[in-house]
């Protein structure tokens, strides 16, 4: 019987379904709330679990917890490296670029004037987004120098050092949707997120639709997952009106409550099968 620690922030629909799926596979599951975890700086094991399934909603907590648990010799899904790369959009872009994975052109800047000059050289429109964040929050389309000045003056004039990193990305004119491909060791399915708004997150009202993943999209998603070392990730793809496909972002904590009924992809069972198989994870 495989022993699994499921680390969570809140027991949402996803965590309830994962818990049931793991137990159906004869896994012994221990629920561990991330806020109560205290990890010492030694290699002494803190659990009898074979695997830690990291479902923390906090990127910061997940990254540190995975790092220390791996140091103690535990198999963590996803690994600390994957969480660190996926949780920081600038690092995601760097990992994709290092492996030659197709993506929209992008750059990072650390000064407002330098960033404005670089955008002027590239041309409008562009998209800017915080390097840390999710659910499409604080993502802005900049159509002019005036708009860029307004958004960037706020970004560079408030917050801390992490907020003073501008990630600027090519604006991709999508045909009213984007694509999400689930990779659980391999491509297992996907969904189309349709919206009249240019931001196509389901958290922002996009409608999920069934999407049969073609081979070329599956291979691209798997290449993206490999670039960040992801065992179980959701890869967001952007399709141009001309049919070109780019990787946009990679999500290390797969959410599916809003879409599981429409897609028909049994993600809780697929994740549970992967965990129970003993595959993946970083070992130290």
C-alpha positions, 0 to 999 in steps of 0.5 A: 500500500502506497502512503501519500501525504496530500498537502493542502491549503483548503480542501476544495473540490479538486482535493476531495476528488483526488482523495477519493481517487487515491483511496480507490487505488488502495493508497493510504492518504494523510491530509496535511495542511500547509499552514501547520507544517514546520520543517527543520534544516536537517535530513531527518524524515518527517513522515512515513509517506512514500509520496507527497502530493503538493496541492498548496494554493500558495506558490511561496509555501509550495516552493519552500515545502517541496524544497525541504521535503526533497532535502529530507529524501521524499518524492514530491509531486510536483518537484521543487524545481518544477514549482519554482519554474512554473510559479514564476512566469519569467523563469518559465519563459527562460526554461522554455527558451533554453529548450527551444520550445515555441513561445511568444517573444518576451523580455523582462525589464527592471526600469520603467524607462528602459521597458518603455523604450524596449516596447517602442522598439518592438511595437504595440500592442503587447501584454504585460503581466506580473512574474508571480500571479495566477488566474489572469490577475494584473495582466494588461494589454498595452495598445499605446505608449500612453497606456504603457506609461500608466500601467508601468508607472504603477508597477514600478512605483508600488510594491516591493522588488519582486513587483519591479520586474516587468515581463512583457510578451508578444500579443497573440491575436487568438481566434476567441479561445486558448487551449489547455493541455494536461500532461500527467507523465504524458498528454492525457487530454485538454480543454478549449477556453472560449471567451469574447475577452482577450483574457481566456481564463475560466476564473475570468469567465471563459467557457470550457469546451471539450477539445481533442488534442491533436498529436502536434499539440500533445508533443508541444505540451510534453516538450514544455513539461519536459523543459520545467521537469513537470510530472503533472502540469497544465500547459496553456497554448496560444493559437494564432488566427494563422494556425501557429501554436505557442506555449504561453504558461505552465501550471504546476498545481492543476485545477479542474473543478470548473472544467472536468464535466465539460472535458470528460478528462478524468484528471483525479483518476489520472493523477492518482494512477500516476502517484500510485505508480511511483513514477516521477519526482525528484529524489535527493 
